[in-house]
């Protein structure tokens, strides 16, 4: 992951349009991370963002079904609930 300052982005905004990998935006004066930017057109980064339940939820076409199943699994893990 590359790291870049806010001022560099202000001077050259084409950095964001030609993004090929994840980019970390840092405030260099305060030395703290401001944001992480991921490229929109590359599908390989989606698997990294899926979270710890990505392998436990079955593939489904409907996003609401996937969200509900992930929530049920999280509640089972946290509270020990059963179906």
CNS distance restraints for C-alpha pairs under 8 A (distance, minus, plus):
assign (resid   1 and name CA) (resid  21 and name CA) 6.85 0.50 0.50
assign (resid   1 and name CA) (resid  22 and name CA) 5.35 0.50 0.50
assign (resid   1 and name CA) (resid  23 and name CA) 5.70 0.50 0.50
assign (resid   1 and name CA) (resid  24 and name CA) 6.81 0.50 0.50
assign (resid   2 and name CA) (resid  21 and name CA) 7.83 0.50 0.50
assign (resid   2 and name CA) (resid  22 and name CA) 6.74 0.50 0.50
assign (resid   2 and name CA) (resid  23 and name CA) 5.00 0.50 0.50
assign (resid   2 and name CA) (resid  24 and name CA) 5.99 0.50 0.50
assign (resid   3 and name CA) (resid  23 and name CA) 5.89 0.50 0.50
assign (resid   3 and name CA) (resid  24 and name CA) 4.63 0.50 0.50
assign (resid   3 and name CA) (resid  25 and name CA) 5.92 0.50 0.50
assign (resid   3 and name CA) (resid  26 and name CA) 6.73 0.50 0.50
assign (resid   4 and name CA) (resid   8 and name CA) 6.86 0.50 0.50
assign (resid   4 and name CA) (resid   9 and name CA) 7.65 0.50 0.50
assign (resid   4 and name CA) (resid  23 and name CA) 7.26 0.50 0.50
assign (resid   4 and name CA) (resid  24 and name CA) 6.26 0.50 0.50
assign (resid   4 and name CA) (resid  25 and name CA) 5.16 0.50 0.50
assign (resid   4 and name CA) (resid  26 and name CA) 6.00 0.50 0.50
assign (resid   5 and name CA) (resid   9 and name CA) 6.81 0.50 0.50
assign (resid   5 and name CA) (resid  25 and name CA) 5.69 0.50 0.50
assign (resid   5 and name CA) (resid  26 and name CA) 5.02 0.50 0.50
assign (resid   5 and name CA) (resid  27 and name CA) 5.90 0.50 0.50
assign (resid   5 and name CA) (resid  28 and name CA) 6.16 0.50 0.50
assign (resid   6 and name CA) (resid  10 and name CA) 6.40 0.50 0.50
assign (resid   6 and name CA) (resid  25 and name CA) 6.38 0.50 0.50
assign (resid   6 and name CA) (resid  26 and name CA) 6.45 0.50 0.50
assign (resid   6 and name CA) (resid  27 and name CA) 6.15 0.50 0.50
assign (resid   6 and name CA) (resid  28 and name CA) 7.86 0.50 0.50
assign (resid   7 and name CA) (resid  11 and name CA) 6.27 0.50 0.50
assign (resid   8 and name CA) (resid  12 and name CA) 6.09 0.50 0.50
assign (resid   9 and name CA) (resid  13 and name CA) 5.20 0.50 0.50
assign (resid   9 and name CA) (resid  15 and name CA) 6.80 0.50 0.50
assign (resid   9 and name CA) (resid  16 and name CA) 7.82 0.50 0.50
assign (resid  13 and name CA) (resid  17 and name CA) 7.31 0.50 0.50
assign (resid  14 and name CA) (resid  18 and name CA) 6.21 0.50 0.50
assign (resid  15 and name CA) (resid  19 and name CA) 6.21 0.50 0.50
assign (resid  19 and name CA) (resid  23 and name CA) 7.95 0.50 0.50
assign (resid  19 and name CA) (resid  38 and name CA) 7.86 0.50 0.50
assign (resid  19 and name CA) (resid  39 and name CA) 5.69 0.50 0.50
assign (resid  20 and name CA) (resid  39 and name CA) 6.06 0.50 0.50
assign (resid  20 and name CA) (resid  42 and name CA) 7.50 0.50 0.50
assign (resid  21 and name CA) (resid  38 and name CA) 6.60 0.50 0.50
assign (resid  21 and name CA) (resid  39 and name CA) 6.23 0.50 0.50
assign (resid  22 and name CA) (resid  36 and name CA) 7.05 0.50 0.50
assign (resid  22 and name CA) (resid  37 and name CA) 5.77 0.50 0.50
assign (resid  22 and name CA) (resid  38 and name CA) 4.59 0.50 0.50
assign (resid  22 and name CA) (resid  39 and name CA) 6.49 0.50 0.50
assign (resid  23 and name CA) (resid  36 and name CA) 5.73 0.50 0.50
assign (resid  23 and name CA) (resid  37 and name CA) 5.10 0.50 0.50
assign (resid  23 and name CA) (resid  38 and name CA) 6.41 0.50 0.50
assign (resid  24 and name CA) (resid  33 and name CA) 7.12 0.50 0.50
assign (resid  24 and name CA) (resid  34 and name CA) 7.73 0.50 0.50
assign (resid  24 and name CA) (resid  35 and name CA) 5.99 0.50 0.50
assign (resid  24 and name CA) (resid  36 and name CA) 4.46 0.50 0.50
assign (resid  24 and name CA) (resid  37 and name CA) 6.27 0.50 0.50
assign (resid  25 and name CA) (resid  33 and name CA) 6.15 0.50 0.50
assign (resid  25 and name CA) (resid  34 and name CA) 5.56 0.50 0.50
assign (resid  25 and name CA) (resid  35 and name CA) 5.15 0.50 0.50
assign (resid  25 and name CA) (resid  36 and name CA) 6.04 0.50 0.50
assign (resid  25 and name CA) (resid  37 and name CA) 7.57 0.50 0.50
assign (resid  26 and name CA) (resid  31 and name CA) 6.77 0.50 0.50
assign (resid  26 and name CA) (resid  32 and name CA) 5.77 0.50 0.50
assign (resid  26 and name CA) (resid  33 and name CA) 4.47 0.50 0.50
assign (resid  26 and name CA) (resid  34 and name CA) 5.30 0.50 0.50
assign (resid  26 and name CA) (resid  35 and name CA) 7.14 0.50 0.50
assign (resid  27 and name CA) (resid  31 and name CA) 5.53 0.50 0.50
assign (resid  27 and name CA) (resid  32 and name CA) 5.54 0.50 0.50
assign (resid  27 and name CA) (resid  33 and name CA) 6.31 0.50 0.50
assign (resid  27 and name CA) (resid  34 and name CA) 6.34 0.50 0.50
assign (resid  28 and name CA) (resid  32 and name CA) 7.02 0.50 0.50
assign (resid  38 and name CA) (resid  45 and name CA) 7.56 0.50 0.50
assign (resid  43 and name CA) (resid  47 and name CA) 7.85 0.50 0.50
assign (resid  44 and name CA) (resid  48 and name CA) 7.63 0.50 0.50
assign (resid  45 and name CA) (resid  49 and name CA) 6.65 0.50 0.50
assign (resid  46 and name CA) (resid  50 and name CA) 6.36 0.50 0.50
assign (resid  50 and name CA) (resid  54 and name CA) 5.58 0.50 0.50
assign (resid  53 and name CA) (resid  57 and name CA) 6.43 0.50 0.50
assign (resid  53 and name CA) (resid  70 and name CA) 6.57 0.50 0.50
assign (resid  53 and name CA) (resid  73 and name CA) 7.99 0.50 0.50
assign (resid  57 and name CA) (resid  66 and name CA) 6.75 0.50 0.50
assign (resid  57 and name CA) (resid  69 and name CA) 6.59 0.50 0.50
assign (resid  57 and name CA) (resid  70 and name CA) 6.40 0.50 0.50
assign (resid  58 and name CA) (resid  66 and name CA) 7.56 0.50 0.50
assign (resid  59 and name CA) (resid  66 and name CA) 7.67 0.50 0.50
assign (resid  60 and name CA) (resid  65 and name CA) 7.13 0.50 0.50
assign (resid  60 and name CA) (resid  66 and name CA) 6.49 0.50 0.50
assign (resid  62 and name CA) (resid  66 and name CA) 6.72 0.50 0.50
assign (resid  63 and name CA) (resid  67 and name CA) 6.25 0.50 0.50
assign (resid  64 and name CA) (resid  68 and name CA) 6.14 0.50 0.50
assign (resid  65 and name CA) (resid  69 and name CA) 6.20 0.50 0.50
assign (resid  66 and name CA) (resid  70 and name CA) 6.19 0.50 0.50
assign (resid  67 and name CA) (resid  71 and name CA) 6.16 0.50 0.50
assign (resid  68 and name CA) (resid  72 and name CA) 6.23 0.50 0.50
assign (resid  69 and name CA) (resid  73 and name CA) 6.28 0.50 0.50
assign (resid  70 and name CA) (resid  74 and name CA) 6.19 0.50 0.50
assign (resid  71 and name CA) (resid  75 and name CA) 6.18 0.50 0.50
assign (resid  72 and name CA) (resid  76 and name CA) 6.13 0.50 0.50
assign (resid  73 and name CA) (resid  77 and name CA) 6.17 0.50 0.50
assign (resid  74 and name CA) (resid  78 and name CA) 6.08 0.50 0.50
assign (resid  75 and name CA) (resid  79 and name CA) 5.72 0.50 0.50
assign (resid  75 and name CA) (resid  80 and name CA) 7.22 0.50 0.50
assign (resid  75 and name CA) (resid  81 and name CA) 6.76 0.50 0.50
assign (resid  76 and name CA) (resid  80 and name CA) 4.72 0.50 0.50
assign (resid  76 and name CA) (resid  81 and name CA) 4.52 0.50 0.50
assign (resid  76 and name CA) (resid  82 and name CA) 6.35 0.50 0.50
assign (resid  77 and name CA) (resid  81 and name CA) 7.49 0.50 0.50
